[in-house]
Amino acid sequence: MILLDANILLRMAHRNNPTCGPTIAAVFKLRRTDALAIMPQCLFEFMAVATRSPVVNGVGMDIDRADK
């Protein structure tokens, strides 16, 4: 089993980030052979960074988009 960190989730969700595509490809490749897991703490960290303003090192998503 592989635990996905909040940073992986952020890169997958932040479509303007140049690492988005390679990260999604890597996760889909891992899914072929391994079980993937996300812990509640990772979701909390994801929401905190995803909804924080880019001015303070966040992504700047609105809450609805980050929730999806």
C-alpha positions in Angstrom: 0.0 0.0 0.0 1.2 3.5 -0.9 0.2 6.5 1.1 -0.4 9.6 -1.0 1.0 12.7 0.6 -0.9 16.1 0.5 1.8 17.4 -1.9 0.9 14.7 -4.4 -2.8 15.6 -4.2 -1.9 19.3 -4.6 0.2 18.7 -7.7 -2.6 16.6 -9.2 -5.3 19.2 -8.5 -3.3 22.3 -9.6 -3.6 22.1 -13.3 -1.4 25.1 -14.0 1.6 23.5 -12.2 4.1 22.0 -14.7 4.3 18.9 -12.4 0.6 18.1 -12.7 0.8 15.9 -15.7 3.8 13.8 -14.7 2.3 13.4 -11.2 -1.0 12.2 -12.5 0.8 9.8 -14.8 2.9 8.4 -11.9 -0.1 7.9 -9.7 -2.0 6.1 -12.4 1.0 3.9 -13.1 1.2 3.0 -9.4 -2.5 2.2 -9.3 -1.8 -0.7 -11.7 0.3 -2.6 -9.1 -0.3 -1.1 -5.7 -3.2 0.0 -3.5 -3.2 3.7 -2.8 -4.4 5.4 0.3 -5.1 8.9 1.6 -5.2 9.6 5.3 -7.5 12.3 6.9 -4.5 14.4 7.8 -3.4 14.6 4.2 -6.9 15.8 3.2 -6.7 18.5 5.9 -3.3 19.6 4.7 -4.5 19.6 1.1 -7.5 21.8 1.9 -5.3 24.2 3.9 -2.9 24.8 1.1 -5.3 24.5 -1.8 -7.6 27.3 -0.4 -4.8 29.5 0.8 -3.8 32.5 -1.3 -0.9 32.2 -3.7 0.6 35.3 -2.0 1.2 33.2 1.1 2.4 30.0 -0.7 -1.0 28.5 -1.4 -2.9 27.5 -4.6 -5.8 29.9 -4.4 -8.6 27.5 -5.2 -12.1 28.3 -4.0 -13.5 25.9 -1.4 -16.0 24.2 -3.8 -13.2 23.3 -6.3 -10.9 22.1 -3.6 -13.6 20.0 -2.0 -14.3 18.2 -5.4 
